[in-house]
Amino acid sequence: MVRLLRDLATGTVPLTHDGLHQETPWRTVVHLRDLLMDSGVLPHVDRQLMLYQRWLTERLATIEDPEHRRRLQHFATWHHMRRLRSMAEKGPLGHSQTSQTKQEITQAGAFLTWLADRGHNIEHCQQADLDAWHTEKPATRRPAQTFLRWCMKTSRMSRLTLPPRSSTRTRRRRTCIADSPFSGGPAASFSSTRNPSPASSASRSTTSSTPRRHRRRPAGRSAVPSAGARR
């Protein structure tokens, strides 16, 4: 903190958000930036947006392939940052919003590396590549679809078919339908026990409403004589 304050005082570090963005350790920088914004020295900037920018800088620095790094930088700048800034203007960003963005960047980088291992780059990506990518660990790799759609939209790759996002929901819906009272599944048996069919109810109703004089007497038992007969 002392070193950073001294550098700001001497002008070694510009007293701007961009100047602080390059400094470390990041926790100290975040704390000092909050103080400077609260005191009006620096204009207010969304906290989650600043944390995401720092995370992105550190993430891109770990990517060895310069072409992959350049593509991800463009994707983050023209897609993610534009969207996050627009959302921050309407209200504070939540952690979940930037967390999803980080997953999309991470899986986009993983896809580029995986594709390079198959001997292809993004311009020559084929449908078989996308199918193979989504076959293994589909839930983990699904966030890369945002990057892939952006590449297709901006003509950075051919327009190919991506698996639907609602595949998991479809499987759950099929399970629910199988268990519904109208599908003949387990729930149907339970429902028929508690809610008998109209035909069954009508049958029982007819039996119970039959006059007593028409019912068969048990074998070996005579009729009870009337009062006149006894006399």
Sequence and secondary structure as in RCSB ss.txt:
>XXXX:A:sequence
MVRLLRDLATGTVPLTHDGLHQETPWRTVVHLRDLLMDSGVLPHVDRQLMLYQRWLTERLATIEDPEHRRRLQHF
ATWHHMRRLRSMAEKGPLGHSQTSQTKQEITQAGAFLTWLADRGHNIEHCQQADLDAWHTEKPATRRPAQTFLRW
CMKTSRMSRLTLPPRSSTRTRRRRTCIADSPFSGGPAASFSSTRNPSPASSASRSTTSSTPRRHRRRPAGRSAVP
SAGARR
>XXXX:A:secstr
 HHHHHHHHHTSS SSHHHHHT S HHHHHHHHHHHHHTTSS    HHHHHHHHHHHHHHHT   HHHHHHHHHH
IIIIIIHHHHHHHHHS   HHHHHHHHHHHHHHHHHHHHHHHTT  GGG  HHHHHHHHHSSHHHHTTHHHHHHH
HHHTTSS       TTHHHHHHHHHHHHTSTTTTSHHHHHHHHHS  HHHHHHHHHHHTS GGGS   TT     
 HHHH 
